[in-house]
Amino acid sequence: MDINAEQCRAARALLGWSQDQLAASSKVAKATIANFESGKRTPYERTLADLRGSLEAAGVVFIPENGGGAGVRLAKPRGGA
């Protein structure tokens, strides 16, 4: 599943990450992230996978389109209450 620009922005917001933080974590240029999130460009599939992988590693769960729209949420903490 690809991620869209809205999911990327929402995922960063859930984590409290700036574009700089996502760029450092994913090894994707900040300009690429900014252009993607603003709708100016769609990154290559590999770049989208890098962004998604980085956000998922930080605890974001991507929710596919299911009639109510694609979305994001934070994963439940493991082993805790």
HUPE-V319474 format. One record per residue. NEAR is the number of other ideal C-beta (glycine too) atoms within 8 Angstrom. D_CENTER is the distance of its C-alpha to the mean C-alpha in whole Angstrom. Layout:
NEAR	D_CENTER
NEAR	D_CENTER
This chain:
4	12
6	10
11	7
7	8
9	8
7	9
12	6
15	4
9	7
10	7
13	5
14	6
7	10
10	10
11	10
5	12
9	10
6	11
11	10
7	13
10	12
16	8
12	11
7	13
10	11
12	10
6	13
13	12
6	14
9	13
6	15
11	13
15	10
9	12
9	14
14	11
10	10
7	14
5	14
5	17
6	15
3	13
10	13
5	14
7	13
6	13
10	11
11	8
8	9
11	9
16	6
11	5
9	8
12	8
17	5
10	8
7	10
9	10
8	10
13	8
9	9
14	8
8	11
6	13
5	15
6	18
3	20
4	19
5	16
9	12
9	10
11	8
8	11
7	11
7	13
4	17
5	19
4	21
3	24
4	25
1	26
